Amino acid sequence: MQCRYALHTMRTTISLEDGLAMQVRREASRRGVSVSRFIAIVLDDALKRTGPEEAPAFRLVTVGGDGPRTGFDVDRPRAFEVGEDEAQFVALRR
C-alpha cells in the first residue's frame, strides 16, 4: 500500500530591500534551507504568534501606614477632597 501526500503551494513574488534580502539569504543558508522555505517558516511562526496577548495581571500598589484615615468613608472619595478643602480654607480664615 502506498501513501501519497499532496502539498499545495502558491507561488508569489515579494519585493525586499537589498539589505533585508541579503539577511534572508544568509539566514536561509545558515539553516540549510532555501530562501522560499525560510520565508515560509518565518511567516508561519509570525502568524502563529499574532493571537491576542494577555494583559498583565492587575497589581494594586499601596503605601504603608496604619490603615485608612479615620473620619473618612473610603467608599466616598469626594469626602477626602471636601475634608482637605475645609481644612485649607478654615486655616486661611483664622
Gaussian input, Z-matrix of N, CA and C with variables (Angstrom, degrees):
# hf/3-21g

backbone

0 1
 N
 C     1     B1
 C     2     B2     1     A1
 N     3     B3     2     A2     1     D1
 C     4     B4     3     A3     2     D2
 C     5     B5     4     A4     3     D3
 N     6     B6     5     A5     4     D4
 C     7     B7     6     A6     5     D5
 C     8     B8     7     A7     6     D6
 N     9     B9     8     A8     7     D7
 C    10    B10     9     A9     8     D8
 C    11    B11    10    A10     9     D9
 N    12    B12    11    A11    10    D10
 C    13    B13    12    A12    11    D11
 C    14    B14    13    A13    12    D12
 N    15    B15    14    A14    13    D13
 C    16    B16    15    A15    14    D14
 C    17    B17    16    A16    15    D15
 N    18    B18    17    A17    16    D16
 C    19    B19    18    A18    17    D17
 C    20    B20    19    A19    18    D18
 N    21    B21    20    A20    19    D19
 C    22    B22    21    A21    20    D20
 C    23    B23    22    A22    21    D21
 N    24    B24    23    A23    22    D22
 C    25    B25    24    A24    23    D23
 C    26    B26    25    A25    24    D24
 N    27    B27    26    A26    25    D25
 C    28    B28    27    A27    26    D26
 C    29    B29    28    A28    27    D27
 N    30    B30    29    A29    28    D28
 C    31    B31    30    A30    29    D29
 C    32    B32    31    A31    30    D30
 N    33    B33    32    A32    31    D31
 C    34    B34    33    A33    32    D32
 C    35    B35    34    A34    33    D33
 N    36    B36    35    A35    34    D34
 C    37    B37    36    A36    35    D35
 C    38    B38    37    A37    36    D36
 N    39    B39    38    A38    37    D37
 C    40    B40    39    A39    38    D38
 C    41    B41    40    A40    39    D39
 N    42    B42    41    A41    40    D40
 C    43    B43    42    A42    41    D41
 C    44    B44    43    A43    42    D42
 N    45    B45    44    A44    43    D43
 C    46    B46    45    A45    44    D44
 C    47    B47    46    A46    45    D45
 N    48    B48    47    A47    46    D46
 C    49    B49    48    A48    47    D47
 C    50    B50    49    A49    48    D48
 N    51    B51    50    A50    49    D49
 C    52    B52    51    A51    50    D50
 C    53    B53    52    A52    51    D51
 N    54    B54    53    A53    52    D52
 C    55    B55    54    A54    53    D53
 C    56    B56    55    A55    54    D54
 N    57    B57    56    A56    55    D55
 C    58    B58    57    A57    56    D56
 C    59    B59    58    A58    57    D57
 N    60    B60    59    A59    58    D58
 C    61    B61    60    A60    59    D59
 C    62    B62    61    A61    60    D60
 N    63    B63    62    A62    61    D61
 C    64    B64    63    A63    62    D62
 C    65    B65    64    A64    63    D63
 N    66    B66    65    A65    64    D64
 C    67    B67    66    A66    65    D65
 C    68    B68    67    A67    66    D66
 N    69    B69    68    A68    67    D67
 C    70    B70    69    A69    68    D68
 C    71    B71    70    A70    69    D69
 N    72    B72    71    A71    70    D70
 C    73    B73    72    A72    71    D71
 C    74    B74    73    A73    72    D72
 N    75    B75    74    A74    73    D73
 C    76    B76    75    A75    74    D74
 C    77    B77    76    A76    75    D75
 N    78    B78    77    A77    76    D76
 C    79    B79    78    A78    77    D77
 C    80    B80    79    A79    78    D78
 N    81    B81    80    A80    79    D79
 C    82    B82    81    A81    80    D80
 C    83    B83    82    A82    81    D81
 N    84    B84    83    A83    82    D82
 C    85    B85    84    A84    83    D83
 C    86    B86    85    A85    84    D84
 N    87    B87    86    A86    85    D85
 C    88    B88    87    A87    86    D86
 C    89    B89    88    A88    87    D87
 N    90    B90    89    A89    88    D88
 C    91    B91    90    A90    89    D89
 C    92    B92    91    A91    90    D90
 N    93    B93    92    A92    91    D91
 C    94    B94    93    A93    92    D92
 C    95    B95    94    A94    93    D93
 N    96    B96    95    A95    94    D94
 C    97    B97    96    A96    95    D95
 C    98    B98    97    A97    96    D96
 N    99    B99    98    A98    97    D97
 C   100   B100    99    A99    98    D98
 C   101   B101   100   A100    99    D99
 N   102   B102   101   A101   100   D100
 C   103   B103   102   A102   101   D101
 C   104   B104   103   A103   102   D102
 N   105   B105   104   A104   103   D103
 C   106   B106   105   A105   104   D104
 C   107   B107   106   A106   105   D105
 N   108   B108   107   A107   106   D106
 C   109   B109   108   A108   107   D107
 C   110   B110   109   A109   108   D108
 N   111   B111   110   A110   109   D109
 C   112   B112   111   A111   110   D110
 C   113   B113   112   A112   111   D111
 N   114   B114   113   A113   112   D112
 C   115   B115   114   A114   113   D113
 C   116   B116   115   A115   114   D114
 N   117   B117   116   A116   115   D115
 C   118   B118   117   A117   116   D116
 C   119   B119   118   A118   117   D117
 N   120   B120   119   A119   118   D118
 C   121   B121   120   A120   119   D119
 C   122   B122   121   A121   120   D120
 N   123   B123   122   A122   121   D121
 C   124   B124   123   A123   122   D122
 C   125   B125   124   A124   123   D123
 N   126   B126   125   A125   124   D124
 C   127   B127   126   A126   125   D125
 C   128   B128   127   A127   126   D126
 N   129   B129   128   A128   127   D127
 C   130   B130   129   A129   128   D128
 C   131   B131   130   A130   129   D129
 N   132   B132   131   A131   130   D130
 C   133   B133   132   A132   131   D131
 C   134   B134   133   A133   132   D132
 N   135   B135   134   A134   133   D133
 C   136   B136   135   A135   134   D134
 C   137   B137   136   A136   135   D135
 N   138   B138   137   A137   136   D136
 C   139   B139   138   A138   137   D137
 C   140   B140   139   A139   138   D138
 N   141   B141   140   A140   139   D139
 C   142   B142   141   A141   140   D140
 C   143   B143   142   A142   141   D141
 N   144   B144   143   A143   142   D142
 C   145   B145   144   A144   143   D143
 C   146   B146   145   A145   144   D144
 N   147   B147   146   A146   145   D145
 C   148   B148   147   A147   146   D146
 C   149   B149   148   A148   147   D147
 N   150   B150   149   A149   148   D148
 C   151   B151   150   A150   149   D149
 C   152   B152   151   A151   150   D150
 N   153   B153   152   A152   151   D151
 C   154   B154   153   A153   152   D152
 C   155   B155   154   A154   153   D153
 N   156   B156   155   A155   154   D154
 C   157   B157   156   A156   155   D155
 C   158   B158   157   A157   156   D156
 N   159   B159   158   A158   157   D157
 C   160   B160   159   A159   158   D158
 C   161   B161   160   A160   159   D159
 N   162   B162   161   A161   160   D160
 C   163   B163   162   A162   161   D161
 C   164   B164   163   A163   162   D162
 N   165   B165   164   A164   163   D163
 C   166   B166   165   A165   164   D164
 C   167   B167   166   A166   165   D165
 N   168   B168   167   A167   166   D166
 C   169   B169   168   A168   167   D167
 C   170   B170   169   A169   168   D168
 N   171   B171   170   A170   169   D169
 C   172   B172   171   A171   170   D170
 C   173   B173   172   A172   171   D171
 N   174   B174   173   A173   172   D172
 C   175   B175   174   A174   173   D173
 C   176   B176   175   A175   174   D174
 N   177   B177   176   A176   175   D175
 C   178   B178   177   A177   176   D176
 C   179   B179   178   A178   177   D177
 N   180   B180   179   A179   178   D178
 C   181   B181   180   A180   179   D179
 C   182   B182   181   A181   180   D180
 N   183   B183   182   A182   181   D181
 C   184   B184   183   A183   182   D182
 C   185   B185   184   A184   183   D183
 N   186   B186   185   A185   184   D184
 C   187   B187   186   A186   185   D185
 C   188   B188   187   A187   186   D186
 N   189   B189   188   A188   187   D187
 C   190   B190   189   A189   188   D188
 C   191   B191   190   A190   189   D189
 N   192   B192   191   A191   190   D190
 C   193   B193   192   A192   191   D191
 C   194   B194   193   A193   192   D192
 N   195   B195   194   A194   193   D193
 C   196   B196   195   A195   194   D194
 C   197   B197   196   A196   195   D195
 N   198   B198   197   A197   196   D196
 C   199   B199   198   A198   197   D197
 C   200   B200   199   A199   198   D198
 N   201   B201   200   A200   199   D199
 C   202   B202   201   A201   200   D200
 C   203   B203   202   A202   201   D201
 N   204   B204   203   A203   202   D202
 C   205   B205   204   A204   203   D203
 C   206   B206   205   A205   204   D204
 N   207   B207   206   A206   205   D205
 C   208   B208   207   A207   206   D206
 C   209   B209   208   A208   207   D207
 N   210   B210   209   A209   208   D208
 C   211   B211   210   A210   209   D209
 C   212   B212   211   A211   210   D210
 N   213   B213   212   A212   211   D211
 C   214   B214   213   A213   212   D212
 C   215   B215   214   A214   213   D213
 N   216   B216   215   A215   214   D214
 C   217   B217   216   A216   215   D215
 C   218   B218   217   A217   216   D216
 N   219   B219   218   A218   217   D217
 C   220   B220   219   A219   218   D218
 C   221   B221   220   A220   219   D219
 N   222   B222   221   A221   220   D220
 C   223   B223   222   A222   221   D221
 C   224   B224   223   A223   222   D222
 N   225   B225   224   A224   223   D223
 C   226   B226   225   A225   224   D224
 C   227   B227   226   A226   225   D225
 N   228   B228   227   A227   226   D226
 C   229   B229   228   A228   227   D227
 C   230   B230   229   A229   228   D228
 N   231   B231   230   A230   229   D229
 C   232   B232   231   A231   230   D230
 C   233   B233   232   A232   231   D231
 N   234   B234   233   A233   232   D232
 C   235   B235   234   A234   233   D233
 C   236   B236   235   A235   234   D234
 N   237   B237   236   A236   235   D235
 C   238   B238   237   A237   236   D236
 C   239   B239   238   A238   237   D237
 N   240   B240   239   A239   238   D238
 C   241   B241   240   A240   239   D239
 C   242   B242   241   A241   240   D240
 N   243   B243   242   A242   241   D241
 C   244   B244   243   A243   242   D242
 C   245   B245   244   A244   243   D243
 N   246   B246   245   A245   244   D244
 C   247   B247   246   A246   245   D245
 C   248   B248   247   A247   246   D246
 N   249   B249   248   A248   247   D247
 C   250   B250   249   A249   248   D248
 C   251   B251   250   A250   249   D249
 N   252   B252   251   A251   250   D250
 C   253   B253   252   A252   251   D251
 C   254   B254   253   A253   252   D252
 N   255   B255   254   A254   253   D253
 C   256   B256   255   A255   254   D254
 C   257   B257   256   A256   255   D255
 N   258   B258   257   A257   256   D256
 C   259   B259   258   A258   257   D257
 C   260   B260   259   A259   258   D258
 N   261   B261   260   A260   259   D259
 C   262   B262   261   A261   260   D260
 C   263   B263   262   A262   261   D261
 N   264   B264   263   A263   262   D262
 C   265   B265   264   A264   263   D263
 C   266   B266   265   A265   264   D264
 N   267   B267   266   A266   265   D265
 C   268   B268   267   A267   266   D266
 C   269   B269   268   A268   267   D267
 N   270   B270   269   A269   268   D268
 C   271   B271   270   A270   269   D269
 C   272   B272   271   A271   270   D270
 N   273   B273   272   A272   271   D271
 C   274   B274   273   A273   272   D272
 C   275   B275   274   A274   273   D273
 N   276   B276   275   A275   274   D274
 C   277   B277   276   A276   275   D275
 C   278   B278   277   A277   276   D276
 N   279   B279   278   A278   277   D277
 C   280   B280   279   A279   278   D278
 C   281   B281   280   A280   279   D279

   B1=1.4399
   B2=1.5241
   B3=1.2913
   B4=1.4517
   B5=1.5349
   B6=1.3422
   B7=1.4620
   B8=1.5166
   B9=1.3024
   B10=1.4565
   B11=1.5143
   B12=1.2869
   B13=1.4583
   B14=1.5197
   B15=1.2927
   B16=1.4584
   B17=1.5271
   B18=1.2959
   B19=1.4547
   B20=1.5211
   B21=1.2964
   B22=1.4569
   B23=1.5195
   B24=1.3016
   B25=1.4535
   B26=1.5169
   B27=1.3185
   B28=1.4493
   B29=1.5154
   B30=1.2824
   B31=1.4581
   B32=1.5173
   B33=1.3134
   B34=1.4616
   B35=1.5177
   B36=1.3016
   B37=1.4554
   B38=1.5202
   B39=1.3323
   B40=1.4560
   B41=1.5282
   B42=1.3068
   B43=1.4597
   B44=1.5205
   B45=1.3196
   B46=1.4591
   B47=1.5235
   B48=1.3193
   B49=1.4583
   B50=1.5221
   B51=1.3206
   B52=1.4664
   B53=1.5249
   B54=1.3294
   B55=1.4652
   B56=1.5200
   B57=1.3184
   B58=1.4681
   B59=1.5285
   B60=1.3218
   B61=1.4706
   B62=1.5242
   B63=1.3315
   B64=1.4701
   B65=1.5257
   B66=1.3363
   B67=1.4746
   B68=1.5295
   B69=1.3298
   B70=1.4637
   B71=1.5217
   B72=1.3254
   B73=1.4687
   B74=1.5251
   B75=1.3499
   B76=1.4650
   B77=1.5261
   B78=1.3492
   B79=1.4671
   B80=1.5269
   B81=1.3232
   B82=1.4691
   B83=1.5257
   B84=1.3193
   B85=1.4640
   B86=1.5269
   B87=1.3314
   B88=1.4628
   B89=1.5222
   B90=1.3336
   B91=1.4714
   B92=1.5286
   B93=1.3192
   B94=1.4642
   B95=1.5217
   B96=1.3402
   B97=1.4700
   B98=1.5196
   B99=1.3118
   B100=1.4590
   B101=1.5299
   B102=1.3225
   B103=1.4582
   B104=1.5267
   B105=1.3230
   B106=1.4728
   B107=1.5189
   B108=1.3220
   B109=1.4624
   B110=1.5294
   B111=1.3388
   B112=1.4568
   B113=1.5304
   B114=1.3321
   B115=1.4682
   B116=1.5229
   B117=1.3314
   B118=1.4694
   B119=1.5368
   B120=1.3219
   B121=1.4707
   B122=1.5341
   B123=1.3313
   B124=1.4640
   B125=1.5284
   B126=1.3213
   B127=1.4617
   B128=1.5201
   B129=1.3199
   B130=1.4640
   B131=1.5310
   B132=1.3333
   B133=1.4707
   B134=1.5235
   B135=1.3263
   B136=1.4708
   B137=1.5236
   B138=1.3109
   B139=1.4642
   B140=1.5280
   B141=1.3032
   B142=1.4622
   B143=1.5230
   B144=1.3366
   B145=1.4671
   B146=1.5236
   B147=1.3104
   B148=1.4592
   B149=1.5176
   B150=1.3263
   B151=1.4593
   B152=1.5224
   B153=1.3071
   B154=1.4650
   B155=1.5229
   B156=1.3100
   B157=1.4559
   B158=1.5151
   B159=1.3071
   B160=1.4605
   B161=1.5154
   B162=1.3050
   B163=1.4598
   B164=1.5247
   B165=1.3202
   B166=1.4633
   B167=1.5286
   B168=1.2944
   B169=1.4627
   B170=1.5235
   B171=1.3136
   B172=1.4601
   B173=1.5187
   B174=1.3132
   B175=1.4643
   B176=1.5185
   B177=1.3149
   B178=1.4461
   B179=1.5207
   B180=1.3132
   B181=1.4552
   B182=1.5220
   B183=1.3034
   B184=1.4662
   B185=1.5155
   B186=1.3065
   B187=1.4607
   B188=1.5143
   B189=1.2950
   B190=1.4571
   B191=1.5217
   B192=1.2627
   B193=1.4568
   B194=1.5077
   B195=1.3123
   B196=1.4595
   B197=1.5213
   B198=1.3086
   B199=1.4590
   B200=1.5184
   B201=1.3231
   B202=1.4643
   B203=1.5192
   B204=1.3236
   B205=1.4693
   B206=1.5203
   B207=1.2752
   B208=1.4648
   B209=1.5186
   B210=1.3092
   B211=1.4512
   B212=1.5139
   B213=1.3089
   B214=1.4623
   B215=1.5166
   B216=1.3124
   B217=1.4644
   B218=1.5278
   B219=1.3217
   B220=1.4655
   B221=1.5246
   B222=1.3237
   B223=1.4668
   B224=1.5293
   B225=1.3168
   B226=1.4671
   B227=1.5317
   B228=1.3478
   B229=1.4615
   B230=1.5284
   B231=1.3163
   B232=1.4674
   B233=1.5321
   B234=1.3296
   B235=1.4630
   B236=1.5272
   B237=1.3413
   B238=1.4603
   B239=1.5253
   B240=1.3433
   B241=1.4634
   B242=1.5252
   B243=1.3293
   B244=1.4582
   B245=1.5228
   B246=1.3054
   B247=1.4588
   B248=1.5121
   B249=1.3333
   B250=1.4626
   B251=1.5270
   B252=1.3409
   B253=1.4672
   B254=1.5258
   B255=1.3071
   B256=1.4705
   B257=1.5237
   B258=1.3234
   B259=1.4681
   B260=1.5245
   B261=1.3210
   B262=1.4742
   B263=1.5468
   B264=1.3208
   B265=1.4592
   B266=1.5371
   B267=1.3068
   B268=1.4676
   B269=1.5213
   B270=1.3260
   B271=1.4690
   B272=1.5156
   B273=1.3483
   B274=1.4671
   B275=1.5368
   B276=1.3205
   B277=1.4659
   B278=1.5259
   B279=1.2872
   B280=1.4772
   B281=1.4731
   A1=108.26
   A2=115.61
   A3=120.69
   A4=110.22
   A5=116.81
   A6=121.51
   A7=108.91
   A8=115.08
   A9=119.49
   A10=109.05
   A11=114.77
   A12=120.29
   A13=108.27
   A14=116.27
   A15=120.59
   A16=109.03
   A17=116.21
   A18=121.06
   A19=107.96
   A20=114.94
   A21=119.44
   A22=107.92
   A23=115.34
   A24=119.83
   A25=109.78
   A26=114.99
   A27=120.88
   A28=107.26
   A29=116.30
   A30=120.24
   A31=108.21
   A32=114.89
   A33=119.68
   A34=108.37
   A35=115.60
   A36=121.34
   A37=108.00
   A38=115.54
   A39=119.71
   A40=108.38
   A41=115.48
   A42=120.87
   A43=108.13
   A44=115.68
   A45=121.34
   A46=108.60
   A47=115.97
   A48=119.60
   A49=107.92
   A50=116.36
   A51=120.46
   A52=112.77
   A53=116.72
   A54=119.83
   A55=112.44
   A56=116.03
   A57=120.51
   A58=110.23
   A59=116.83
   A60=120.46
   A61=110.69
   A62=116.48
   A63=119.58
   A64=110.77
   A65=116.78
   A66=120.03
   A67=110.10
   A68=116.64
   A69=120.74
   A70=109.99
   A71=116.88
   A72=120.07
   A73=111.34
   A74=116.16
   A75=119.79
   A76=112.08
   A77=116.13
   A78=119.67
   A79=110.84
   A80=117.39
   A81=120.43
   A82=109.88
   A83=116.14
   A84=120.47
   A85=110.70
   A86=116.42
   A87=120.44
   A88=110.70
   A89=116.43
   A90=120.27
   A91=112.69
   A92=116.77
   A93=120.38
   A94=113.79
   A95=116.59
   A96=120.64
   A97=108.63
   A98=115.63
   A99=119.94
   A100=109.45
   A101=116.14
   A102=121.20
   A103=109.56
   A104=117.29
   A105=120.94
   A106=111.17
   A107=116.87
   A108=120.79
   A109=110.64
   A110=116.79
   A111=121.08
   A112=110.43
   A113=117.42
   A114=120.87
   A115=110.44
   A116=117.39
   A117=120.85
   A118=110.68
   A119=117.26
   A120=121.57
   A121=110.25
   A122=116.11
   A123=120.53
   A124=110.44
   A125=117.78
   A126=120.52
   A127=111.69
   A128=116.41
   A129=120.01
   A130=110.74
   A131=116.44
   A132=120.67
   A133=111.15
   A134=116.68
   A135=120.87
   A136=110.95
   A137=117.36
   A138=120.45
   A139=111.82
   A140=117.67
   A141=120.70
   A142=111.26
   A143=117.04
   A144=121.72
   A145=113.26
   A146=119.71
   A147=120.35
   A148=113.42
   A149=118.42
   A150=120.85
   A151=110.26
   A152=116.26
   A153=118.66
   A154=110.89
   A155=114.18
   A156=118.98
   A157=109.00
   A158=115.40
   A159=119.05
   A160=109.44
   A161=114.98
   A162=119.76
   A163=108.20
   A164=116.46
   A165=117.94
   A166=110.51
   A167=115.98
   A168=120.53
   A169=109.77
   A170=115.62
   A171=120.90
   A172=108.84
   A173=115.39
   A174=119.96
   A175=107.56
   A176=116.70
   A177=122.15
   A178=109.12
   A179=115.24
   A180=120.50
   A181=107.62
   A182=115.77
   A183=121.00
   A184=109.35
   A185=115.11
   A186=119.78
   A187=108.86
   A188=115.54
   A189=120.08
   A190=111.47
   A191=116.14
   A192=120.95
   A193=110.11
   A194=114.37
   A195=120.11
   A196=112.81
   A197=117.81
   A198=120.80
   A199=110.81
   A200=116.77
   A201=119.83
   A202=111.97
   A203=114.20
   A204=119.06
   A205=108.96
   A206=116.38
   A207=120.18
   A208=109.50
   A209=115.25
   A210=120.61
   A211=114.28
   A212=118.36
   A213=122.24
   A214=109.77
   A215=115.80
   A216=121.88
   A217=107.29
   A218=116.92
   A219=120.62
   A220=112.30
   A221=117.21
   A222=120.31
   A223=111.19
   A224=117.39
   A225=121.66
   A226=108.01
   A227=117.49
   A228=120.23
   A229=113.57
   A230=117.71
   A231=120.01
   A232=110.75
   A233=116.91
   A234=120.99
   A235=111.28
   A236=117.58
   A237=120.26
   A238=110.49
   A239=115.69
   A240=120.07
   A241=111.51
   A242=116.76
   A243=120.42
   A244=109.98
   A245=116.64
   A246=120.82
   A247=112.13
   A248=116.91
   A249=120.67
   A250=110.82
   A251=116.51
   A252=119.90
   A253=111.01
   A254=116.33
   A255=119.62
   A256=110.65
   A257=116.18
   A258=119.33
   A259=110.59
   A260=117.34
   A261=121.12
   A262=110.36
   A263=117.43
   A264=119.99
   A265=112.53
   A266=117.63
   A267=120.25
   A268=108.66
   A269=117.72
   A270=121.24
   A271=110.64
   A272=118.06
   A273=121.01
   A274=111.92
   A275=117.36
   A276=121.48
   A277=112.29
   A278=118.33
   A279=121.35
   A280=111.84
   D1=135.72
   D2=-175.80
   D3=-117.74
   D4=130.14
   D5=178.12
   D6=-102.76
   D7=135.52
   D8=177.15
   D9=-124.75
   D10=135.26
   D11=177.63
   D12=-112.07
   D13=131.05
   D14=179.14
   D15=-99.57
   D16=125.72
   D17=175.61
   D18=-100.17
   D19=127.35
   D20=178.21
   D21=-103.67
   D22=120.12
   D23=179.78
   D24=-125.86
   D25=157.21
   D26=177.55
   D27=-124.08
   D28=132.76
   D29=176.98
   D30=-89.78
   D31=138.96
   D32=177.09
   D33=-148.85
   D34=161.84
   D35=179.04
   D36=-115.19
   D37=133.75
   D38=176.22
   D39=-125.23
   D40=155.49
   D41=177.32
   D42=-111.90
   D43=127.86
   D44=178.96
   D45=-123.09
   D46=146.13
   D47=173.12
   D48=-62.69
   D49=152.56
   D50=-175.91
   D51=-54.73
   D52=-45.73
   D53=-178.37
   D54=-62.50
   D55=-42.43
   D56=179.50
   D57=-67.42
   D58=-41.01
   D59=179.15
   D60=-60.77
   D61=-39.63
   D62=178.60
   D63=-65.93
   D64=-41.40
   D65=178.28
   D66=-62.23
   D67=-42.42
   D68=-179.52
   D69=-62.54
   D70=-45.80
   D71=179.71
   D72=-61.37
   D73=-44.12
   D74=-179.81
   D75=-62.69
   D76=-45.30
   D77=-178.16
   D78=-67.44
   D79=-39.42
   D80=177.19
   D81=-61.48
   D82=-43.77
   D83=179.21
   D84=-63.91
   D85=-42.49
   D86=179.88
   D87=-61.04
   D88=-37.14
   D89=-179.81
   D90=-84.37
   D91=-8.55
   D92=178.51
   D93=75.12
   D94=31.34
   D95=177.99
   D96=-127.23
   D97=165.07
   D98=177.73
   D99=-72.51
   D100=162.41
   D101=177.42
   D102=-60.16
   D103=-43.08
   D104=179.10
   D105=-60.47
   D106=-44.89
   D107=-179.82
   D108=-65.12
   D109=-41.59
   D110=179.33
   D111=-61.18
   D112=-46.94
   D113=179.42
   D114=-62.12
   D115=-40.30
   D116=178.80
   D117=-62.72
   D118=-41.75
   D119=179.80
   D120=-64.46
   D121=-47.02
   D122=-177.91
   D123=-64.33
   D124=-43.51
   D125=178.53
   D126=-64.55
   D127=-41.30
   D128=178.94
   D129=-61.55
   D130=-44.76
   D131=177.79
   D132=-61.80
   D133=-43.98
   D134=-178.43
   D135=-64.29
   D136=-40.79
   D137=-178.93
   D138=-70.06
   D139=-28.98
   D140=177.01
   D141=-70.76
   D142=-26.26
   D143=-177.66
   D144=-90.84
   D145=2.19
   D146=-173.94
   D147=-84.35
   D148=5.22
   D149=177.08
   D150=-63.71
   D151=160.84
   D152=-178.62
   D153=-63.91
   D154=136.14
   D155=178.12
   D156=-81.74
   D157=142.97
   D158=177.98
   D159=-73.57
   D160=137.75
   D161=176.84
   D162=-69.43
   D163=143.14
   D164=177.91
   D165=-61.68
   D166=149.91
   D167=-179.46
   D168=-60.91
   D169=139.98
   D170=179.02
   D171=-72.10
   D172=134.32
   D173=179.53
   D174=-129.89
   D175=118.35
   D176=178.89
   D177=-82.83
   D178=121.79
   D179=-179.75
   D180=-97.32
   D181=125.23
   D182=179.45
   D183=-121.62
   D184=168.31
   D185=176.91
   D186=-111.56
   D187=159.71
   D188=-179.62
   D189=-72.49
   D190=169.70
   D191=178.52
   D192=149.46
   D193=-168.25
   D194=-177.42
   D195=-97.17
   D196=18.95
   D197=-179.35
   D198=101.65
   D199=-168.78
   D200=-177.43
   D201=-66.04
   D202=152.84
   D203=177.48
   D204=-66.30
   D205=140.09
   D206=179.25
   D207=-75.82
   D208=151.77
   D209=178.26
   D210=88.31
   D211=0.87
   D212=179.12
   D213=-126.17
   D214=139.66
   D215=176.91
   D216=-90.81
   D217=111.44
   D218=-177.20
   D219=-66.18
   D220=-15.37
   D221=176.12
   D222=-81.54
   D223=-6.11
   D224=178.27
   D225=-126.45
   D226=83.32
   D227=-174.26
   D228=-61.70
   D229=-26.17
   D230=178.68
   D231=-62.07
   D232=-27.08
   D233=179.13
   D234=-60.77
   D235=-33.22
   D236=177.28
   D237=-62.28
   D238=-46.78
   D239=-179.14
   D240=-64.37
   D241=-42.54
   D242=179.51
   D243=-61.19
   D244=-44.98
   D245=179.18
   D246=-60.77
   D247=-43.49
   D248=179.07
   D249=-66.39
   D250=-42.13
   D251=178.99
   D252=-62.19
   D253=-45.56
   D254=-179.28
   D255=-61.71
   D256=-42.29
   D257=-179.98
   D258=-63.50
   D259=-39.61
   D260=-178.04
   D261=-69.48
   D262=-47.56
   D263=-175.07
   D264=-74.83
   D265=-32.31
   D266=176.97
   D267=-65.52
   D268=-38.69
   D269=179.24
   D270=-65.75
   D271=-34.83
   D272=179.92
   D273=-70.29
   D274=-31.62
   D275=-177.44
   D276=-74.32
   D277=-20.71
   D278=-176.63
   D279=-76.57

